[in-house]
Amino acid sequence: MGASRSAGARLLGFLADANTRGMREALREFNLDSMAGRPVSEVFIALADHICPGAGTVDEGIAREAYIETIIDLANEGLADLTAFTLEQMDTVFELYATHAIEARICNDIGTKVVTMPLDAQAAHRVEKQLRDFIRGGVSDALARSREHSPNLSHDRIQSFVDSVYESTFAILQSLGEAEADQ
């Protein structure tokens, strides 16, 4: 998940910058300061090539798909206005992105037969929804644990923070999956 982790670090770096210096100043870094005050979906679409450059490999495609899915979900999460960007909003955006990236990786593994799904379409849809909820919970737990150790993120700490969240999430998912299999 190298591309997803890198994109996650760039996204989190932008979000941390927006939280610290304000949205206009964070956008100025990408010559997009004219986007300040625009709807969140427009801002994030304008940032897409900066956050998820390229889409030539499967991993880069997964990162970009997760980013686009995150943009779609922002309105459902009530994040339509980022003018007064909070730490909670930052965590929600990153949580959505990481959830989608991990889910897309697992779906790719299903497609390459590394992971199998039920043949019944309704059962597969239920599994997909449960998986998304399960992943989001794992990401949320990992994010909360990582925040306990590093409440404020400098640009130097962002990549290790993202790596920690991904590793913790996969560890949580693995242990919960093993517990479910034992029942």
PyMOL commands that set and color helices and strands:
alter all, ss='L'
color gray80, all
select helices_A, chain A and resi 2-21+23-28+33-35+40-51+58-76+87-111+121-149+155-182
alter helices_A, ss='H'
color red, helices_A
deselect
rebuild
show_as cartoon
